[in-house]
Amino acid sequence: MMQIVRVLARVILISLGLVAIAAGGLCTVLGSTSGSDMLWMAMIGIVSLLAGGAVVWATFRHWRREVSADDSSQAENP
């Protein structure tokens, strides 16, 4: 049961990160094409892109480390 909750939490984190990347890309494009009046929107978009990318990267990295640790512990205890 706990394994299902972990996987579901990771899927939710990855999806939130991808939504932040998409929203950040949209804000960056809209803010940069609207001129200097909407420059703040482009800055928010860049921050959202970076934050979303960091969330997705960290989630995948942690997931891979956990899987490799489980594999190595199973190899030691056949």
A tleap script that builds the chain and sets N, CA, C and O, in Angstrom:
source leaprc.protein.ff14SB
mol = sequence {
  NMET MET GLN ILE VAL ARG VAL LEU ALA ARG
  VAL ILE LEU ILE SER LEU GLY LEU VAL ALA
  ILE ALA ALA GLY GLY LEU CYS THR VAL LEU
  GLY SER THR SER GLY SER ASP MET LEU TRP
  MET ALA MET ILE GLY ILE VAL SER LEU LEU
  ALA GLY GLY ALA VAL VAL TRP ALA THR PHE
  ARG HIE TRP ARG ARG GLU VAL SER ALA ASP
  ASP SER SER GLN ALA GLU ASN CPRO
}
set mol.1.N position { 0.824 -1.194 0.000 }
set mol.1.CA position { 0.000 0.000 0.000 }
set mol.1.C position { 0.873 1.264 0.000 }
set mol.1.O position { 0.593 2.239 -0.698 }
set mol.2.N position { 1.925 1.210 0.797 }
set mol.2.CA position { 2.800 2.379 0.874 }
set mol.2.C position { 3.498 2.636 -0.454 }
set mol.2.O position { 3.737 3.785 -0.825 }
set mol.3.N position { 3.823 1.566 -1.167 }
set mol.3.CA position { 4.470 1.710 -2.470 }
set mol.3.C position { 3.553 2.435 -3.452 }
set mol.3.O position { 4.018 3.254 -4.246 }
set mol.4.N position { 2.266 2.142 -3.403 }
set mol.4.CA position { 1.300 2.798 -4.297 }
set mol.4.C position { 1.211 4.285 -3.984 }
set mol.4.O position { 1.137 5.112 -4.893 }
set mol.5.N position { 1.220 4.621 -2.708 }
set mol.5.CA position { 1.153 6.030 -2.300 }
set mol.5.C position { 2.403 6.771 -2.767 }
set mol.5.O position { 2.311 7.914 -3.215 }
set mol.6.N position { 3.562 6.138 -2.669 }
set mol.6.CA position { 4.808 6.775 -3.120 }
set mol.6.C position { 4.784 7.043 -4.619 }
set mol.6.O position { 5.147 8.128 -5.073 }
set mol.7.N position { 4.356 6.048 -5.375 }
set mol.7.CA position { 4.306 6.218 -6.828 }
set mol.7.C position { 3.289 7.290 -7.201 }
set mol.7.O position { 3.554 8.114 -8.076 }
set mol.8.N position { 2.141 7.288 -6.553 }
set mol.8.CA position { 1.124 8.297 -6.832 }
set mol.8.C position { 1.625 9.697 -6.490 }
set mol.8.O position { 1.363 10.645 -7.230 }
set mol.9.N position { 2.338 9.834 -5.381 }
set mol.9.CA position { 2.891 11.142 -5.012 }
set mol.9.C position { 3.922 11.605 -6.034 }
set mol.9.O position { 3.976 12.789 -6.369 }
set mol.10.N position { 4.734 10.686 -6.527 }
set mol.10.CA position { 5.730 11.066 -7.536 }
set mol.10.C position { 5.071 11.468 -8.842 }
set mol.10.O position { 5.503 12.419 -9.493 }
set mol.11.N position { 4.028 10.749 -9.227 }
set mol.11.CA position { 3.325 11.097 -10.462 }
set mol.11.C position { 2.684 12.472 -10.330 }
set mol.11.O position { 2.697 13.258 -11.278 }
set mol.12.N position { 2.126 12.764 -9.164 }
set mol.12.CA position { 1.525 14.082 -8.944 }
set mol.12.C position { 2.596 15.168 -8.977 }
set mol.12.O position { 2.380 16.224 -9.571 }
set mol.13.N position { 3.745 14.927 -8.350 }
set mol.13.CA position { 4.835 15.914 -8.377 }
set mol.13.C position { 5.324 16.170 -9.800 }
set mol.13.O position { 5.550 17.317 -10.186 }
set mol.14.N position { 5.485 15.100 -10.577 }
set mol.14.CA position { 5.945 15.258 -11.952 }
set mol.14.C position { 4.911 16.020 -12.774 }
set mol.14.O position { 5.270 16.883 -13.575 }
set mol.15.N position { 3.636 15.709 -12.583 }
set mol.15.CA position { 2.608 16.412 -13.354 }
set mol.15.C position { 2.521 17.882 -12.968 }
set mol.15.O position { 2.311 18.735 -13.830 }
set mol.16.N position { 2.680 18.189 -11.679 }
set mol.16.CA position { 2.693 19.594 -11.273 }
set mol.16.C position { 3.910 20.333 -11.848 }
set mol.16.O position { 3.807 21.492 -12.249 }
set mol.17.N position { 5.038 19.663 -11.883 }
set mol.17.CA position { 6.225 20.270 -12.487 }
set mol.17.C position { 6.036 20.533 -13.970 }
set mol.17.O position { 6.448 21.578 -14.473 }
set mol.18.N position { 5.414 19.592 -14.675 }
set mol.18.CA position { 5.169 19.786 -16.107 }
set mol.18.C position { 4.151 20.891 -16.359 }
set mol.18.O position { 4.266 21.633 -17.334 }
set mol.19.N position { 3.158 21.004 -15.484 }
set mol.19.CA position { 2.191 22.106 -15.609 }
set mol.19.C position { 2.889 23.439 -15.367 }
set mol.19.O position { 2.602 24.419 -16.054 }
set mol.20.N position { 3.803 23.488 -14.398 }
set mol.20.CA position { 4.555 24.723 -14.140 }
set mol.20.C position { 5.434 25.082 -15.333 }
set mol.20.O position { 5.581 26.259 -15.662 }
set mol.21.N position { 6.016 24.079 -15.980 }
set mol.21.CA position { 6.833 24.343 -17.169 }
set mol.21.C position { 5.964 24.895 -18.300 }
set mol.21.O position { 6.347 25.854 -18.970 }
set mol.22.N position { 4.804 24.291 -18.508 }
set mol.22.CA position { 3.909 24.763 -19.572 }
set mol.22.C position { 3.410 26.177 -19.292 }
set mol.22.O position { 3.399 27.022 -20.186 }
set mol.23.N position { 3.000 26.434 -18.057 }
set mol.23.CA position { 2.520 27.771 -17.706 }
set mol.23.C position { 3.646 28.795 -17.788 }
set mol.23.O position { 3.433 29.928 -18.219 }
set mol.24.N position { 4.830 28.395 -17.378 }
set mol.24.CA position { 5.975 29.308 -17.466 }
set mol.24.C position { 6.331 29.642 -18.897 }
set mol.24.O position { 6.667 30.784 -19.212 }
set mol.25.N position { 6.257 28.645 -19.768 }
set mol.25.CA position { 6.512 28.909 -21.182 }
set mol.25.C position { 5.485 29.860 -21.778 }
set mol.25.O position { 5.831 30.762 -22.540 }
set mol.26.N position { 4.221 29.652 -21.425 }
set mol.26.CA position { 3.164 30.535 -21.922 }
set mol.26.C position { 3.337 31.956 -21.405 }
set mol.26.O position { 3.203 32.913 -22.167 }
set mol.27.N position { 3.633 32.100 -20.111 }
set mol.27.CA position { 3.836 33.439 -19.546 }
set mol.27.C position { 5.054 34.127 -20.156 }
set mol.27.O position { 5.037 35.335 -20.395 }
set mol.28.N position { 6.093 33.366 -20.403 }
set mol.28.CA position { 7.295 33.950 -20.998 }
set mol.28.C position { 7.012 34.455 -22.402 }
set mol.28.O position { 7.430 35.554 -22.765 }
set mol.29.N position { 6.309 33.661 -23.188 }
set mol.29.CA position { 5.993 34.080 -24.563 }
set mol.29.C position { 5.058 35.273 -24.558 }
set mol.29.O position { 5.292 36.238 -25.286 }
set mol.30.N position { 4.011 35.231 -23.759 }
set mol.30.CA position { 3.067 36.360 -23.723 }
set mol.30.C position { 3.726 37.622 -23.181 }
set mol.30.O position { 3.498 38.714 -23.702 }
set mol.31.N position { 4.536 37.481 -22.143 }
set mol.31.CA position { 5.191 38.650 -21.566 }
set mol.31.C position { 6.241 39.259 -22.473 }
set mol.31.O position { 6.407 40.478 -22.495 }
set mol.32.N position { 6.951 38.431 -23.222 }
set mol.32.CA position { 8.002 38.976 -24.080 }
set mol.32.C position { 7.448 39.585 -25.367 }
set mol.32.O position { 8.063 40.487 -25.937 }
set mol.33.N position { 6.308 39.108 -25.826 }
set mol.33.CA position { 5.739 39.663 -27.058 }
set mol.33.C position { 4.844 40.867 -26.804 }
set mol.33.O position { 4.481 41.572 -27.746 }
set mol.34.N position { 4.481 41.117 -25.549 }
set mol.34.CA position { 3.575 42.233 -25.248 }
set mol.34.C position { 4.297 43.554 -25.049 }
set mol.34.O position { 3.650 44.586 -24.872 }
set mol.35.N position { 5.578 43.546 -25.073 }
set mol.35.CA position { 6.327 44.786 -24.910 }
set mol.35.C position { 6.810 44.980 -23.495 }
set mol.35.O position { 6.762 44.063 -22.676 }
set mol.36.N position { 7.276 46.181 -23.214 }
set mol.36.CA position { 7.893 46.448 -21.910 }
set mol.36.C position { 6.864 46.567 -20.790 }
set mol.36.O position { 7.228 46.490 -19.617 }
set mol.37.N position { 5.593 46.752 -21.124 }
set mol.37.CA position { 4.574 46.852 -20.088 }
set mol.37.C position { 4.349 45.528 -19.368 }
set mol.37.O position { 3.984 45.512 -18.192 }
set mol.38.N position { 4.561 44.436 -20.059 }
set mol.38.CA position { 4.296 43.117 -19.489 }
set mol.38.C position { 5.589 42.329 -19.214 }
set mol.38.O position { 5.573 41.099 -19.186 }
set mol.39.N position { 6.680 43.027 -19.019 }
set mol.39.CA position { 7.952 42.354 -18.763 }
set mol.39.C position { 7.926 41.537 -17.477 }
set mol.39.O position { 8.621 40.527 -17.375 }
set mol.40.N position { 7.143 41.955 -16.507 }
set mol.40.CA position { 7.018 41.225 -15.257 }
set mol.40.C position { 6.446 39.828 -15.495 }
set mol.40.O position { 6.798 38.878 -14.795 }
set mol.41.N position { 5.558 39.710 -16.492 }
set mol.41.CA position { 4.978 38.404 -16.789 }
set mol.41.C position { 6.040 37.459 -17.345 }
set mol.41.O position { 6.031 36.265 -17.047 }
set mol.42.N position { 6.934 37.981 -18.136 }
set mol.42.CA position { 8.015 37.156 -18.670 }
set mol.42.C position { 8.946 36.701 -17.549 }
set mol.42.O position { 9.427 35.568 -17.567 }
set mol.43.N position { 9.201 37.557 -16.591 }
set mol.43.CA position { 10.050 37.175 -15.466 }
set mol.43.C position { 9.389 36.091 -14.611 }
set mol.43.O position { 10.056 35.151 -14.177 }
set mol.44.N position { 8.095 36.215 -14.370 }
set mol.44.CA position { 7.371 35.179 -13.632 }
set mol.44.C position { 7.418 33.868 -14.410 }
set mol.44.O position { 7.563 32.798 -13.818 }
set mol.45.N position { 7.297 33.946 -15.720 }
set mol.45.CA position { 7.361 32.751 -16.549 }
set mol.45.C position { 8.705 32.063 -16.470 }
set mol.45.O position { 8.771 30.835 -16.417 }
set mol.46.N position { 9.769 32.829 -16.462 }
set mol.46.CA position { 11.110 32.239 -16.367 }
set mol.46.C position { 11.297 31.549 -15.018 }
set mol.46.O position { 11.861 30.458 -14.946 }
set mol.47.N position { 10.823 32.186 -13.956 }
set mol.47.CA position { 10.916 31.573 -12.624 }
set mol.47.C position { 10.094 30.283 -12.576 }
set mol.47.O position { 10.524 29.288 -11.992 }
set mol.48.N position { 8.920 30.306 -13.188 }
set mol.48.CA position { 8.077 29.109 -13.214 }
set mol.48.C position { 8.721 27.990 -14.028 }
set mol.48.O position { 8.641 26.823 -13.646 }
set mol.49.N position { 9.352 28.332 -15.132 }
set mol.49.CA position { 10.065 27.331 -15.927 }
set mol.49.C position { 11.180 26.679 -15.113 }
set mol.49.O position { 11.330 25.457 -15.116 }
set mol.50.N position { 11.948 27.495 -14.427 }
set mol.50.CA position { 13.048 26.958 -13.622 }
set mol.50.C position { 12.551 26.107 -12.457 }
set mol.50.O position { 13.112 25.048 -12.177 }
set mol.51.N position { 11.506 26.564 -11.782 }
set mol.51.CA position { 10.974 25.814 -10.647 }
set mol.51.C position { 10.364 24.489 -11.105 }
set mol.51.O position { 10.583 23.455 -10.474 }
set mol.52.N position { 9.611 24.514 -12.185 }
set mol.52.CA position { 9.019 23.282 -12.700 }
set mol.52.C position { 10.067 22.292 -13.158 }
set mol.52.O position { 9.944 21.093 -12.909 }
set mol.53.N position { 11.088 22.780 -13.820 }
set mol.53.CA position { 12.177 21.910 -14.245 }
set mol.53.C position { 12.914 21.309 -13.063 }
set mol.53.O position { 13.300 20.140 -13.101 }
set mol.54.N position { 13.113 22.091 -12.022 }
set mol.54.CA position { 13.798 21.588 -10.827 }
set mol.54.C position { 12.973 20.513 -10.124 }
set mol.54.O position { 13.526 19.527 -9.636 }
set mol.55.N position { 11.661 20.696 -10.070 }
set mol.55.CA position { 10.797 19.709 -9.427 }
set mol.55.C position { 10.822 18.391 -10.193 }
set mol.55.O position { 10.957 17.324 -9.595 }
set mol.56.N position { 10.693 18.466 -11.513 }
set mol.56.CA position { 10.702 17.246 -12.329 }
set mol.56.C position { 12.057 16.553 -12.239 }
set mol.56.O position { 12.122 15.335 -12.075 }
set mol.57.N position { 13.130 17.315 -12.346 }
set mol.57.CA position { 14.472 16.744 -12.283 }
set mol.57.C position { 14.730 16.079 -10.932 }
set mol.57.O position { 15.237 14.959 -10.875 }
set mol.58.N position { 14.381 16.772 -9.846 }
set mol.58.CA position { 14.626 16.222 -8.511 }
set mol.58.C position { 13.792 14.970 -8.260 }
set mol.58.O position { 14.263 14.025 -7.627 }
set mol.59.N position { 12.562 14.961 -8.751 }
set mol.59.CA position { 11.710 13.789 -8.561 }
set mol.59.C position { 12.269 12.584 -9.293 }
set mol.59.O position { 12.356 11.497 -8.720 }
set mol.60.N position { 12.649 12.760 -10.552 }
set mol.60.CA position { 13.227 11.654 -11.306 }
set mol.60.C position { 14.550 11.196 -10.697 }
set mol.60.O position { 14.816 9.997 -10.626 }
set mol.61.N position { 15.368 12.130 -10.264 }
set mol.61.CA position { 16.673 11.775 -9.700 }
set mol.61.C position { 16.507 10.957 -8.423 }
set mol.61.O position { 17.180 9.944 -8.236 }
set mol.62.N position { 15.607 11.402 -7.547 }
set mol.62.CA position { 15.369 10.682 -6.301 }
set mol.62.C position { 14.781 9.303 -6.579 }
set mol.62.O position { 15.125 8.331 -5.907 }
set mol.63.N position { 13.903 9.220 -7.558 }
set mol.63.CA position { 13.267 7.958 -7.908 }
set mol.63.C position { 14.303 6.957 -8.426 }
set mol.63.O position { 14.279 5.785 -8.051 }
set mol.64.N position { 15.213 7.424 -9.292 }
set mol.64.CA position { 16.250 6.545 -9.826 }
set mol.64.C position { 17.190 6.056 -8.735 }
set mol.64.O position { 17.594 4.893 -8.736 }
set mol.65.N position { 17.541 6.938 -7.805 }
set mol.65.CA position { 18.429 6.537 -6.704 }
set mol.65.C position { 17.764 5.481 -5.831 }
set mol.65.O position { 18.416 4.531 -5.398 }
set mol.66.N position { 16.477 5.641 -5.572 }
set mol.66.CA position { 15.763 4.691 -4.740 }
set mol.66.C position { 15.649 3.333 -5.432 }
set mol.66.O position { 15.782 2.291 -4.789 }
set mol.67.N position { 15.406 3.346 -6.731 }
set mol.67.CA position { 15.307 2.098 -7.475 }
set mol.67.C position { 16.653 1.386 -7.514 }
set mol.67.O position { 16.715 0.169 -7.342 }
set mol.68.N position { 17.725 2.130 -7.736 }
set mol.68.CA position { 19.048 1.483 -7.770 }
set mol.68.C position { 19.452 0.966 -6.394 }
set mol.68.O position { 20.131 -0.056 -6.298 }
set mol.69.N position { 19.052 1.648 -5.337 }
set mol.69.CA position { 19.348 1.163 -3.987 }
set mol.69.C position { 18.559 -0.107 -3.693 }
set mol.69.O position { 19.079 -1.021 -3.053 }
set mol.70.N position { 17.314 -0.176 -4.149 }
set mol.70.CA position { 16.521 -1.390 -3.960 }
set mol.70.C position { 17.104 -2.551 -4.746 }
set mol.70.O position { 17.131 -3.682 -4.261 }
set mol.71.N position { 17.567 -2.278 -5.949 }
set mol.71.CA position { 18.161 -3.331 -6.767 }
set mol.71.C position { 19.445 -3.879 -6.140 }
set mol.71.O position { 19.689 -5.085 -6.156 }
set mol.72.N position { 20.251 -2.988 -5.594 }
set mol.72.CA position { 21.506 -3.444 -4.987 }
set mol.72.C position { 21.254 -4.205 -3.698 }
set mol.72.O position { 21.987 -5.144 -3.387 }
set mol.73.N position { 20.238 -3.824 -2.943 }
set mol.73.CA position { 19.934 -4.554 -1.708 }
set mol.73.C position { 19.336 -5.924 -2.013 }
set mol.73.O position { 19.542 -6.874 -1.257 }
set mol.74.N position { 18.602 -6.030 -3.111 }
set mol.74.CA position { 18.060 -7.337 -3.505 }
set mol.74.C position { 19.154 -8.243 -4.058 }
set mol.74.O position { 19.074 -9.464 -3.919 }
set mol.75.N position { 20.162 -7.669 -4.674 }
set mol.75.CA position { 21.263 -8.455 -5.207 }
set mol.75.C position { 22.110 -9.036 -4.075 }
set mol.75.O position { 22.670 -10.124 -4.214 }
set mol.76.N position { 22.205 -8.317 -2.955 }
set mol.76.CA position { 22.984 -8.804 -1.818 }
set mol.76.C position { 22.243 -9.898 -1.061 }
set mol.76.O position { 22.874 -10.773 -0.467 }
set mol.77.N position { 20.921 -9.859 -1.075 }
set mol.77.CA position { 20.109 -10.842 -0.351 }
set mol.77.C position { 19.276 -11.658 -1.324 }
set mol.77.O position { 18.092 -11.376 -1.511 }
set mol.78.N position { 19.877 -12.671 -1.951 }
set mol.78.CA position { 19.104 -13.444 -2.938 }
set mol.78.C position { 18.051 -14.327 -2.318 }
set mol.78.O position { 17.334 -15.027 -3.032 }
savepdb mol mol.pdb
quit
